Each structure stands twice: as structure tokens, then as C-alpha cells.
Amino acid sequence: MVPHLGLLNSHSKMSIVEVPSPKDSEIVESLLLDLLDPENKAYALSMLPKKRGMWYSFGTIAALLREIVSVYPALSSPTLSASAATRACNALGLLQTVAAHPETRTSFLEAGIPLYLFPFLNTTSVAKSFEYLRATSLGVLGALAKVATFIVQKIMLDEVGLQHICATLECFFQAASVLASMVIALTEQPSTKLLKLIIGSYLRLTDKPRAFTALRTHLREALRGGTFDNCLMDDPAARHFLDQLLGNLAGPASGTQVVRQAQTMEDPLRQTQVA
């Protein structure tokens, strides 16, 4: 029950009258509807992040994803309306609060929600609406960078986990998508430690022939083009691992040969741990 102030008599004396408290799910639903109302949108955006139960409220995340997916058809056109971009960014901003919360971050990753961001990140238009979408998407990935890298690292350190990742193209591309999203996030907020783990994860994938072949064409250009040169200046080991990765992928070596090469070097995944 919550207090409600009501008039007691004609002298305007105030008394507390108890009224039923709405359920949290009902509040969230009401706030989501307010997102569509220009007059109430700012209030809804300020209040929704405070609702810790947003992830668990029935239909809430689905409603946010619908807002995101509804913008996809417009991404192929040269122009994207400001209102459509704003709606998607509002939804992305709320997803970022879920991604950043320690109680819901892992569930957020396991549900594959970061995959919904890639259509925005793959756009190339310099229009403000597209830049706004890309920047907001990177904010979501930034909230996940540390935990996502840690999870991938733990899986790949185990031979069974590595075999599972490389067993099918679907599993491989899921892992590769996580790594790629982290690379994108690090172009905005560099971290040598996280970058070293990502490079080590890619090197670990090259131990498997099918993954080795796929990475020849699916490695992020940021790792090939010197984007992280300044970031790696103070970490010769990380620089060496990146050079090794690029050399492997550029040369004629097969996955089997890469395995033998990897056995002669110290495993970067075991050398660095995420705190």
C-alpha cells in the first residue's frame, strides 16, 4: 500500500488515504506505453531503468525488441527518419541498463540479444540518425565487454568447449559474433587487457581447421588495419599474438599446421585473466 494525499474537509486539512499499489509489471507496461507519447517519453525513459524487474516482467523485453526490429526495413534506405531512430535508441538505452546489471547481464547474453544490434553496427551511412543508432548499440556492447570476453575465454580454455564451438558453423559464428562485437566496442573504448584476450581467443579458434578457414574472411578489419597499434604499444606480448594471428591467416598454413605452431608458443588465454 502507498500513501495518497486527499482533502479531509473544506479547510484543506490533509489526510493520508491508502490506495492499492500497482504491480511492478503494470508500472513497467504503463511506462512502455508512455514511450510512444512525446509528452511522457522523457519521464518513462528516466523511470524504466529504475525497474530492476524489467527483465523478468512478462513481455517487456519482447516489446523492446519489437521496437528495434521495426527499424530494420529502413536500414536499407539512404535515409532513416529521426523518429524511427529515436524509438530504436530509446529501446537500446533500456536494454543497456539490463546488460549493465550484474543480476541480468548473463541472461541477457545467453538470450542472444546482442545479435539484434549487428544490423545497426553494419550500417555505413554517415547520417546523424545512423550514427546515433551505432553509438547507442556500442553502448550496449560496452556494458557487456568484460563479461562476454570472460565467458568466451573460459569456454575456449577447455578443449571440449573449443570443440563444441567449432562443431557447427552456427556455434562458430555465435562465438565469432561475440568476439567481433567486442572488437567494435574496443574501437570506441580501448582496453589492452580485453584486446589481448580477444586476440588470444581468435588464435585459439585457428587451432581448428574449419574455424581457421572461416576466420580468413570473417576477421574484423580493425584487427587487420592497425586500428589498435597505439593500444598495443605498451604490451609487446599482445602485439606478438596479433602478428602471429595475422601471419597465420595470411599465409598458406592449414589449420593442422597452425596447431603445431600454437603448441610452440605460450597460450595467450592462459597468460591473461579478466579480473
N, C-alpha and C positions, 0 to 999 in steps of 0.2 A: 504494500500500500504506500502511496506517496501523498504528501500533504498538498492540499489545494486551498488557496485563499478565497474565501467567499464573504459577501456582505452579511453582517449579522442583523443590523437594523438601520433605520433611517439616519442614525448619527454616524454612519460609515465606520462603525467599530468592526474590526476584522476578526474572524474566527477561522480555525483550521478544520476543514471538512475533508475526510478521507475519500478518495475515489480509487477505483481499481487501477492497478498499474498494468500497462500493456505489456505483452510478452516481447522479449528482445527480438524475436523473429518478425513480429508485427512492426516494430520500430524500424528494423532494417528494411522491410518491404516498403514502408512509407517513405523512408529516405531514398530508396532506389527510384521510386516514382517521382520524388522531388528532383532527381537529376534531370528529368525531362522538362521541368518547369524552370524557365530562365530566372524567375524571381526567387526560387527556393534552392537553385542548384548550388550556390556558394555555401549555404548552410548545410546542405546534405553532404557535400564534399568535406566539410570540416568535422561533421559528426560521425560519418561512417567509419573512418579509421579508428575511432574510439571503441567500436563494437568488436570486441575480441571474439565474439561468437560468429562473426560474419562467415568464416569458412564453414562452420557447421550448420548455419541456417539454411533450411531447405530451399533450393532454387536460387540462392543468392549468387553463387559463383557462376551458375549457368546463365543467369541474367547478364552478368558482366561479360561473359564470353560471347553472348549473342550480340552485345554492343560492339565487340571487337570484330567479330566475323562479318557483321553487317557492312563494314567498311571495305572488306576485301575487293568487291567488284569495282570499286572506284580507284583502286590502286593501279589498274592497268591504263587508266586515262591520264592525260598530261596534267589535268587539274583535279584537285581534291578540295571540296568545299570546306571552309573554316568550321562550319557547324559539325560536319561529319568527323573531321579530325579532332575537334574538341570533345565530342562524345566518346570517341575511342580512347583519347588520352585521359578522360575522367575515369573510365573503366580501368585503364592500365595503372593509373595512380592508386586506385583502390587495391588492385592486385599486388602492387608493390608493398603495401602495408602487410598483406598476408605473407608475401615472400620474405619480408624482413623479420617477421615474428618467429622466435625460436620454437614456439609450440606448433606452428603450422607450416614452417619452411620445408621440412622433409616431405610432408604430404603434398605440398604444392609441386615439388619436383617429381614425386612418384606419379602424380596425376598427369604428367606430361604437359602442363600448362605453358612452360616456356616455348614449346613448339608453335604456339599460337602467335608468337612475336616475330618469327622469322619472315613472314611476308612483309612486315613493316621494315625490317632491317635490310631486306634485299632491294628496297626501292632505291633509285638513284637520282630522282628529281631533287633540284635544289630549292623548290618552292617551300615557303615557310611552313605550310601545313604538313608536308612530308618530313621536313626537318624536325618539327615538333613531335611527330609520331616516332621517329627514330630515336630522338633524345629521351623520350619517356620510356620507350622499350628498353633502352640501355640502362635506365634507372632501375627497372625491374631486374634485369640480369645482374646489375651491380649488387643488388641485395642478396643475390644467390651465389655470387662468385666464389666465396670461400667454401661454403658447404658443398657446392656442386663439385668443385675440384677435389675436395677431400673424399667425397664418395667415389668418384671415378678412380682416384688414386688407390683407395683401399681395394676396389674390385680388381684392378689390374695388377696389383702386387701378388694376387693369388692366381696360380696357373689355371685353376678351374674357372675362376672368374673371367680371366682373359679368354679362355676357350669359349665360354658362353657368349661373350661379347662378339667374338669373331665367327660364331657358329652359323649365323644367318646375316644376310645383308641388312635386314630390318634392325637387328640388335646392334650391328656395327654402326649404322647410320644414326641410331639413337645416341650412342656414346659419342660418336663424332660430332653430332649436333650440340651436345653439351660442351665439348671442348671448343667448338667453333664459336659458340655464344660467349664463352669466357674470353676468347681472343678478342672478340669485338668489344666486350666490356673493358678489357685492359688497354685498348687503344685510347679510351677516354680517361681511365684512371689506372695508370701503370703500377704494377707491383712485381718486382723482380722475383720474389719468392713464389707467387702464384704462377708467373710466367714459366719459371723453371719447372714447376710441377706439370704444367700443361705440355711443355716440350717433352718432358720425360714420359708422359702418357702417350704422346704420339710415337715416340721411339719404341715404347713397349708394343704398340699396335703393329709396328713394322716387323715384329718377330713372326707375325702370321702372314703367309703369302697373299691371301685374299685381301686382307686389310692393307698390306703393303701396296698392292696394285691399286686399290681404291684411293689411297692417300696421294698417289701421284697426281690425281686430278682434283682432289677434294680438300687439299690443304689450303687454309686461309692465306690469301695473298699478303696479309700483314706480316706473316711469318717469313715470307719469301723476299719481300721488298725492302727490308731494312727499317721498317717502322719502329722496331724495338731496339735499335742499335744503341741509343743513349741509355735505355733502361738496363742493357746488358753490360755496359762499360765496366761496372764495378763487380761483376760476377763472371770471372773467366770460365768457371765450370759450366754455367748456363750457356755462355757463348759457344763453348765447345760442343755441348749437347745439340744446340741448334744447328751448328755447322755440320755435325755428324748426321742429323736428320735430313738436312737439305742435300748433303752429299749422297746419302743412301737413295733418296728419292730421285735424284737427278741422274744417277749412274745406272749401269746395266745390271746391277746386282739383283738377284731374285730374293724372295723372302727368306729362303733357306740360308743364303749367304749372309743376309742381314743378321740372322740368328747367331751365326758363328762370330760375326763382328761384335754383336752386342755382348756376347759372353766374355769378350776381352776387355770390356770397359766397365767401370763402376756404375751400377744401376742408379740413375738419377732419381727414380721414385723412392728408393730406399735412402738416398743421401739427404733428401729434404722432406720434412714433415710439415703439415699445416698445423699451426698452434691452435 
